[in-house]
Amino acid sequence: MTSLKSSSLGLLSALALLAAAPAANAADIYNGDGGLKDAGPVDYAPPITWTGFYLGANLGGVWDDSDDVEIFDDAALIAGAHLGYNWQGPRNFIIGLEGDVGFLDDVEYLATIRGRLGYAFGPTLVYATGGAAFIGFDDDDFDATGWVAGLGIEHKLRENVSFGVEGLYYDFEDDFDDDASFWAARARLTYHFGGYSSGWR
């Protein structure tokens, strides 16, 4: 009988502990005023950053804007590659440096070295760009130096991959002694070496 009584008391004690556990957990979650207590930090995926080196390819078209010098027929296809570095500042402003080279019919190369200044809206970057431009021709072994300026927008499809479009205006008047200019519009696919940061600053 004593053994049965002891077993019953042990079972009742165990049930009492089990019944008290939810109440204890609830007390841990709620404070005395009926509000939620601080449950500690919550894991989250850090936002995307634009800081770092990048490498990509571009494809588009060029349109002659010259009145005096015909650099190529009215329009031509251009394909190339670009390489650069972005730095993202405390308020999501972007400062960068980029070099690119492109190839098209009757032109041996078309290259630029440009600065970039932009603003990041999370995974989307809008920017202005400008710098020096260089062109070389297949037929007459002639090279020229000019300037280039334009606007662009990029959007990160993933933390390390972005797609963008860019419009550029090239001018080589000084080396041709006449108006020698054209427009280019191209799509860009870029891989970024880096992607996540510890948070927007």
LOLUM-459538 format. One record per residue (C-alpha): residue number from 1; residue in one letter; x, y, z. Coordinates in steps of 0.05 Angstrom, whole numbers, padded with zeros to 5 digits. Each point is the difference from the previous one (the first is absolute). Layout:
% LOLUM-459538
   seke   loke        u        v        w
    NUM      a        X        Y        Z
...
END
This chain:
% LOLUM-459538
   seke   loke        u        v        w
      1      m    00000    00000    00000
      2      t    00057    00046    00018
      3      s    00033   -00016   -00066
      4      l   -00064    00016   -00039
      5      k   -00007    00065    00039
      6      s    00072    00020   -00016
      7      s   -00010   -00016   -00073
      8      s   -00063    00041   -00002
      9      l    00034    00059    00032
     10      g    00058   -00005   -00049
     11      l   -00048   -00002   -00059
     12      l   -00039    00060    00026
     13      s    00065    00038    00010
     14      a    00022   -00015   -00072
     15      l   -00068    00023   -00027
     16      a    00004    00064    00041
     17      l    00069    00015   -00030
     18      l   -00026   -00012   -00071
     19      a   -00060    00045    00013
     20      a    00045    00055    00028
     21      a    00047   -00001   -00060
     22      p   -00046    00038   -00049
     23      a   -00015    00052    00053
     24      a    00075    00010    00012
     25      n    00012    00007   -00075
     26      a   -00057    00051   -00004
     27      a    00031    00038    00057
     28      d    00065    00003   -00039
     29      i   -00035    00029   -00061
     30      y   -00047    00050    00033
     31      n    00019    00054    00050
     32      g   -00043    00021    00059
     33      d   -00035    00054   -00041
     34      g   -00027   -00049   -00050
     35      g    00051    00019   -00053
     36      l    00052   -00044   -00034
     37      k    00069   -00005    00030
     38      d    00062    00010   -00042
     39      a    00013   -00068   -00031
     40      g    00070    00018   -00022
     41      p    00029    00011   -00070
     42      v   -00036   -00029   -00060
     43      d    00040   -00031   -00056
     44      y   -00006    00035   -00067
     45      a    00034    00001   -00068
     46      p    00043    00063   -00004
     47      p   -00015    00049   -00057
     48      i    00037    00002   -00065
     49      t    00060    00046   -00008
     50      w    00030    00028   -00064
     51      t    00070    00006    00029
     52      g    00054   -00041   -00034
     53      f    00030   -00021   -00066
     54      y   -00043   -00022   -00059
     55      l    00008   -00030   -00069
     56      g   -00050   -00007   -00056
     57      a   -00019    00000   -00073
     58      n   -00042    00048   -00041
     59      l   -00036    00001   -00066
     60      g   -00034    00056   -00038
     61      g    00001    00048   -00058
     62      v    00034    00065   -00021
     63      w   -00030    00056   -00043
     64      d    00041    00051   -00038
     65      d   -00014    00072    00021
     66      s    00054    00033   -00043
     67      d   -00016    00053   -00052
     68      d    00070    00001   -00029
     69      v    00035   -00066    00014
     70      e   -00033   -00068   -00011
     71      i    00033   -00047    00051
     72      f   -00044   -00058   -00022
     73      d   -00065   -00010   -00038
     74      d   -00062    00028    00033
     75      a   -00004   -00055    00053
     76      a    00042   -00059    00022
     77      l    00000   -00056    00051
     78      i    00050    00004    00057
     79      a    00021   -00054    00050
     80      g    00051    00006    00055
     81      a    00020   -00010    00073
     82      h    00006    00045    00061
     83      l    00038   -00002    00065
     84      g   -00006    00047    00060
     85      y   -00005    00014    00074
     86      n   -00056    00032    00040
     87      w    00002    00030    00069
     88      q   -00066    00011    00037
     89      g    00000    00059    00048
     90      p   -00036    00010    00066
     91      r   -00064    00026   -00034
     92      n   -00003   -00050   -00058
     93      f    00038    00046   -00048
     94      i    00044   -00039   -00047
     95      i    00068    00022   -00026
     96      g    00034   -00045   -00051
     97      l    00052   -00007   -00054
     98      e   -00011   -00042   -00063
     99      g    00038   -00020   -00062
    100      d   -00031   -00033   -00061
    101      v    00019   -00021   -00070
    102      g   -00048   -00014   -00058
    103      f    00007   -00026   -00071
    104      l   -00041    00016   -00063
    105      d    00007   -00002   -00076
    106      d    00056    00043   -00030
    107      v    00022    00020    00070
    108      e    00058   -00037    00032
    109      y   -00020    00020    00071
    110      l   -00042    00050    00038
    111      a    00021    00009    00073
    112      t   -00014    00046    00059
    113      i    00025    00015    00070
    114      r   -00057    00033    00039
    115      g   -00020    00022    00069
    116      r   -00069   -00017    00025
    117      l   -00043    00036    00050
    118      g   -00067   -00030    00021
    119      y   -00051   -00015    00053
    120      a   -00024   -00069    00022
    121      f   -00074   -00012    00014
    122      g    00014   -00068    00033
    123      p    00013   -00048   -00058
    124      t   -00008    00054   -00053
    125      l    00055    00049   -00019
    126      v   -00007    00062   -00043
    127      y    00063    00037   -00021
    128      a    00033    00052   -00044
    129      t    00067   -00015   -00032
    130      g    00054    00036   -00038
    131      g    00073   -00002   -00020
    132      a    00050   -00012   -00056
    133      a   -00015   -00038   -00063
    134      f    00047   -00035   -00049
    135      i   -00013   -00026   -00071
    136      g    00043   -00037   -00051
    137      f   -00014   -00017   -00072
    138      d    00018   -00063   -00040
    139      d    00013    00030   -00068
    140      d    00044    00061    00010
    141      d    00035   -00015    00066
    142      f   -00029    00063    00030
    143      d   -00014    00010    00075
    144      a   -00039    00056    00032
    145      t   -00014    00025    00070
    146      g   -00063    00035    00023
    147      w   -00051    00002    00056
    148      v   -00062   -00039    00019
    149      a   -00059    00013    00046
    150      g   -00066   -00034    00015
    151      l   -00052   -00029    00048
    152      g   -00017   -00070    00022
    153      i   -00041   -00044    00045
    154      e    00015   -00069    00030
    155      h   -00042   -00048    00040
    156      k    00027   -00059    00039
    157      l   -00036   -00064   -00020
    158      r    00038   -00036    00055
    159      e    00050    00025    00052
    160      n    00058   -00009   -00050
    161      v   -00033    00009   -00068
    162      s   -00029    00063   -00030
    163      f   -00032    00019   -00066
    164      g    00000    00071   -00026
    165      v   -00007    00047   -00058
    166      e    00045    00059   -00017
    167      g    00001    00057   -00049
    168      l    00066    00034   -00019
    169      y    00019    00059   -00044
    170      y    00070   -00001   -00032
    171      d    00036    00060   -00029
    172      f    00067   -00002   -00038
    173      e   -00002    00069   -00033
    174      d    00069    00023    00023
    175      d    00037   -00056   -00036
    176      f   -00042    00002   -00063
    177      d   -00001    00077   -00007
    178      d   -00074   -00008   -00015
    179      d   -00063   -00023    00034
    180      a    00011   -00074    00015
    181      s   -00050   -00025    00050
    182      f   -00050   -00056    00011
    183      w   -00048   -00032    00050
    184      a    00002   -00069    00030
    185      a   -00054   -00039    00038
    186      r    00017   -00067    00030
    187      a   -00026   -00053    00048
    188      r    00047   -00024    00055
    189      l    00005   -00065    00039
    190      t    00048    00005    00059
    191      y    00029   -00046    00053
    192      h    00018    00034    00066
    193      f    00056   -00027    00045
    194      g   -00037    00012    00065
    195      g   -00074    00006    00013
    196      y   -00023    00002    00072
    197      s    00019    00052    00052
    198      s   -00014    00004    00074
    199      g   -00055    00050   -00014
    200      w   -00017    00066   -00034
    201      r    00036    00056    00035
END
